[in-house]
Amino acid sequence: MLKVGLTGGIGAGKSEVSRRLVCSGAVLIPPKRTGREVAPPAPPGPDAVVEAFGPGILTPDGTLDRPALGAIVFADPERLAALNAIVHPLVGARSAELERAAGPDAVVVHDVPLLTENGLAPLYDLVVVVDATPGTQLDRLVTLRGMTESDARARMAAQATREERKAVADLVVDNDGPLEALEPQVRTLWSELTARAERA
C-alpha cells in the first residue's frame, strides 16, 4: 500500500485532482466523508463541539450548521485550533479504518486540507501538493463557490502559505491554469504513484 497525503490551499483544485485520481484507480479517503461521520449528530464528536462553540452551531434538527461554524472558526485562529483539536483525532481514527479496508496493494489518497498546518506530512509515504496562486484561489472562491471576497480572504489567511505547503511536498501539481492543462499532470502523477506503490 502507498499512503499519499494530498493537500492544497482552498480553491487550488485539490478536489478535482482527487476526483481524477479516483478515476485512475486510487482509493480516496476524503475529509468531508470522514468529517461528517464524526460530526454531530454522530458520537462522540457532538458534545465536545457543542460545548466548545455553543448550541448556535446546530440546525433545528440537531445537525451541524457548517456555515455557522465556519464563520466562527475561520475568523479566529484560536477557535479554529480548538475545533481541530476536537475533530482531527476522530477523523484520524475513522480514516485509519477506511485505509485498512482498502487492501495491501492500493494507492490510498488521503485528502487532507490542513496537512501542512498540522504537521501531518510524516504520516504519509509521500505528500502531493496541488498549487495555485492566491489570485487564482480568490477568483475561484468568489466566482465558483459564491463566497464574498472578505470571507474568501479569511479562509485563505487561515491556511498555510504556498511556500509552506511546497516545503513539505514530494510532488507538486500546478493547477493555476485551465482544466485541460490539469489532465496530463494527473496522468503523470498517477504513473509515478503506481510505480512507487509497486516498489513499496
N, C-alpha and C positions, 0 to 999 in steps of 0.2 A: 504494500500500500504506500502511495505517495500522498502525504498530507500537505496541502497547499493553502497558505493564507493569502486570500485575495482582498486587497484594500484599495482605497482611493478616496479623495475628498468628495463631499456631497456635490452631485451634479457632474462628476467626472466621467460617469458612464460605466461604473462598476457592474451594475445590474445587467447592462447589455452584454458586457464581456462574459459574465457568469452564465447568461442565457445561452450564448453561443458555445461556451464550453460544455454545457449540458447536452446540447445538440450533437456535439462531437463525441460524447460518451462519458463525460465526467459525472461524478456523484456530487451534487451540491448540497451543502448544509447551510441554508440561508438564515440570517439573523431574524428576519420577520417571522419565519415559521417557529423557530425555537423561542424567540422572544414572546410571541403570542401564546405559546404553550405554557409559559411560566408566569405570564402576567395575569392580572385579575380577569375572570374570577377563578382561575386555576391556582390551587395551592402549590407551594407555600408563599408565593410572592405577594398576594394582595394585601395581607395585613400589614406587612412591613412598608409597602409602597404607600398605602393609605395613611398609615401612622406618620410617615415622613412628610407627605405632601398634602394631606387633608382630604376629606370626602369630596371636595370640589373637582377632583380628577376623575371621578366616576360619573358615568351617564346614569340616567334614571333607572335603567335596567341592571345596573351594577357592574357593567363592563368598563374597561379603561377608556377614558376620553383622551386619546393620544394627542390631538391638537392642543388641548388644555395643558396637559403635562409638558408637551414640547415647548409651549410658550413660557412655562416656568423655568425649565432647566436650561434652555439654550440662551436665556438672558442672564444666567447666573452660574459661573463655573463651579462654585461650591455646591450648588443644588444638583448640577449635572453629575458631579463626583459622587454625591450621596446616592443618586439613582443608580449609577453604575455599580456602586458597592453592593447594592441590593440585588440587582438583576444579573450582573455578569456571572457570579458563581452558579446561579440557577441555569442560565443559558449554557454555560460551560459543561455542566453535568448532562444536560439534555443533548448537547452536541456530541459528547463522547458516546452516548448510547447510539445515536444515529450513525456515527463513524464505525462503531463495531459491527453494525448491521450491513455495512457496505461491502464487506468481503476483503480478503487479503490482497487481491490484485488490482483494486480500484485506484483511480486517481480521484481523491476526495478533496473537493474545493470548499474551504470554509470562507464564506462571505463575511468579513469582519471589518465593519466600517471604522472602528476605533482601535485597530490593531496597533498602530504606531503610538497613539496616545497612552495606551495601557501597557506598553512594553511586552506585547504578546508574540513578537517575531520568533523567539526561541521555541515556541510550541509547535512550529511547523518545519517541514523538511525544506521548504523554500517559500519566499514571500514574493507575490506578484502585485505590483502597484499599477493601477490604472491612473494615468496622469492627464490633466488638462490645466490650462492656465486659469487663474482666478477670474479673468474676464469671461472666458467661456463658461465656467461654472455658474457665474452670476446670471449670464444670459439664459442658460438652460433652466435655472431655478425659477426665474421670473417668467420666461416665455412658455416653457413646457409644463412647469408644475404650478404656475399661478401664484407663486409667493410674492409678497411685497419685497421691494428691494431691501428694506431695512431688516426684514425677517431673514432673507437670504444671506445678507452680510453677517448677521448674528450667528447663523448656523455655521457659516464658513469660518468665522473667527473662533468658534468653539472647538475647531478641529486643528490637527497638526498642519504645519505648512508643507508646501510641496517639497522643500528641501529636507524636512524631517522625514517625510514618507520615503523619499528616494534613498535616504541614508540607510534604511532597513531593507531596501528592495534587493532581491536577487535578479528579478526581471521586471522591466517597465514596459507597459503598453501605452503608447501615445494616442490618446483619444481626443485630441484638440481639433480634429478635422471632421469631415462628414462621415457618415456611417460606412460608406463604400470603402473608405480608407482603413476601417477597422477590421474588416473580414480577413484580409491577408495576414494581418498581425496575429489574429486569433488562431489562424491555421498554423502559423509558425510556432506560436506559443503551445498549442496542443501537441505538435510534433515533439517539442522539447520536453513537455511534461510526460508524455508516454515513453520517451526514451529514458528519462530519469527513473520512471516507475519500473521499467524493465531492469535497470541496474540496481534498484533498491533491494 
